């Protein structure tokens, strides 16, 4: 540890050589704590002893500071026996003649061999021992005596006589032991063989991993020790933290207290605040900070490393630390410090009784949130809420807290609104609180509660002098304005067959646009998503845009956007948003018929929540899991989720409707038809009341109709089906296919056969493979009812394949092919697929503008083996995606090829199959096997 000490060692060697030549010397080594003063003394003592000198050593300590002759006694104990008299034996040790006797004895001893007297920490030497040393200094000019003292910068002896006497001596030399230079640090690290952090930068700067020591040899040694133990950086309670505390202990109580004050102040550290908080003098604070800065602990008035500061705070008594933080908050507030800095002191103190504390905490929360410090912002609002405040202020804090918490924990965000909702029901909230509450409830999908808040707001505005009439949202301002940068049009107009309803204002965020066959609404959604950046004001609109894309256009693209924004949420440190997009991804996968993926993703979303239950949001995620498990035949999983207590706030929310839908589907699957009917009718009442009665969002009429059919109430079921067919969403392939399947259940076999064939045709374009499989299963049953068992077996094989891909185990078991059916030629199975969409109903799919069979495939079944032989692997992959309805651009993205390459592959496929366009691609391409899929 003597690297970078060449000059100091040279001075000591010269002084020692002079002593051997008969010239006395006095060397005072000064420096900060931990900077190697004792190492230098030890080096000169060893060198002197090895050269034959008599070495007398002593160390001053704070404990023995008041022990007379304590240090002198240590020196005498190190001398040869009987060589020096013991002043303690004299009646009056402080007499000059006693001191002269000891001085003469030292001189006689020096005649035989040079005498080197080393006293470490001179600032702790007791006064009487110090008088003896000064007496020796004055009378030792020609003797072979060398005196070496060390003294810390922070605690020099406040004795002008002592300092003057040292300076007067002809052989006096002062050495300053400072911190190591960056080059020396790099050399020391290399010498310690700490190769991972060893290499000093080429520009000579200190290696970053050891910069916390600031060149202090003691702290540097501690850092190296931590590294050898496996640490990469200083850790709380580690060797570095302990070394910092040891340095402060050696600095004495005054420096320790200054360090505690500055640790409490943190980023607020300054000379003025330190003086006031320490209740000391300017000179004392300057002296202390200079000494601690020299030791590498401080940089100005702040700690160089957070671990050092935390070590000091942890060592303080909790009551003392709390009191200092509170006083620091008061002083910082008076000095006009930033609200975030004052709030940090209030948080550390836990103080809310100061009259200005709540305002400062609220302002700090806003600033912290803007800076992305979500957890600190939430902590400020929690503390403000615990302070003295009226109902309006407490509601304000809770509403802001809920808005902040949503990005980290949706369940906690909902719980944070319990207090404001209680005040809302009691009518104790003022207009200033009602608008933000309605806005937040809307984002959480709690439509009924948000509508209640808006109604009270309208009433309060109307009651004001000159106020607007009932139903207005305030003085020309809608509190929900600006809630969404993305608003769908057409949400307030009931479509044909839909029941007119007043649209609840909060429901507009959850509405979706009109379906158009040209895909313009989906394009609008994607345009918004491409330009959107995830943030507090855009998270809810982004979720709704992805929902709309799933419902009206392309679930496959919605899945991709869920992944994009979930990853962005991770980068932004927002686990709540990550959970929301993970849950939405599970919903989209379920819409695609991927039951296994939907269940696993929903479970992942629930696992991301700090607590699994207790919120409407969690209930909505559980609903996706229940529906996926029910469809897959895993009724035990669905029953387990349904047995959990219903979260407060689930009723009257969007998530509550999802839960009712899942429970209704479970009741249907377990033959509880009356219970299922009740759930679906409850859904319908809420959707119509909110103005969200859209089958694309939730086809509740079909669930009700299914329950009524099972109960034998065919006429009532028919009325629900008629309403569904008259709805403006009825032209969407997914809605149309589902409606046709349920309608077919009420018909005679031949009509059912035709309706199911059309349903298969529609669902083929909907991306819902599970509903397609269910409809094909019904179609197989219709074929059996018509006496066509062979073709029914072949359809069952196709159903089994689709169900297996979806994870629909129950459907797989229902349609598992027998050994005889398993040997049916693939060409025969292909003919079944062709007949479903063409020969059965006599209406080519292509005739209605949707992908259909070519003329050749309708008249003669295409042999799958022939397709396998004629098409290359690349052509098969492209053709299969094309027949699934993917655009050329989407195919290129999935297969990582250019659009031009896709077009070339399709051109070759058309030529080989004797067709001219995409819509003539044969449906048999589905049967080419999963091995060719992208």
Buried (B, 14 or more C-beta within 10 A) or exposed (E): BBBBBEEBBEBBEEBBBBBBEEBBBBBBBBBBBBBBBBBBBBBBBEBBEEBEBBBBBBBBBBEBBEEBBBBBBBBBEBBEEEBBBBBEEBEEBBEEEBBEBBBEBBBEBBEEBBBBBBBBBBBBBBBBBBBBBBBBBEBBEEBBBBBBBBBBBBBBBEEEEBEEBBEEBEBBBBBBBBBBBBBBBBBBBBEBEBEEBBEBEEEEEBBEBBBBBBBBBBBBBBBBBBBEEEBEBBBEEBBBBBBBBBBBBBBBEBBBBBBBBBBBBBEBBBEEBBBBBBEBEEEBBEBBBBBBBBBBBBBEBBBBBEBBBBBBBBBBEEEEBBBBBBBBBBBBBEBEBBBBBBBBBBBBBEBBEBEEBBEBBBBBBBBBBEEEBBEBBBBBBBBBBEBEBEBBBBBBBBBBBBBBBBBBBBBBBBBBBEBBBEBBEEEBBBBEBBBBBBBBBBBBBBBBBBBBBBBBBBBBBEEEEEBBEEEBBBEEEBBBEEBBBBBBEEBEEBBEBBEEBEBBBBBBBBBBBBBBEEBBBBEBBBEBBEEBEBEBEBBBBBBBBBBBBBBBBBBBBBBBBBEBBBEBBEEBBBBBBBBBBBBBBBBBBBBBBBBBBBBBBBBBBBEBBEEBBBBBBBBBBBBBBBBBBBBBBBBEBBBBBBEEEEBBBBBBBBBBBBBBBBBBBBBBBBEBBEBBBBBBBBBBEBBBBBBBBBBBBBBBBBBBBBBBBBBEBEEBBBBBBBBBBEBBBBEBBBBBBBBBBBBBBBBEBEEBBBBBBBBBBBBBBBBBBBBBBBBBBBBBBBBBBBEBEEBBBBBBBBBBBBBBBBBBBBBBEBBBBEEEBEEBEBBBBBBBBBBBBBBBBEBBBBEEEBBBBBEBBBEEBBBBEBBBEBBEEBBBBBBBBBBBBBBBEBBBBBBEBEBEBBBBBBEBBBEBBEBEEBBBBBBBBBBBEEEBEE
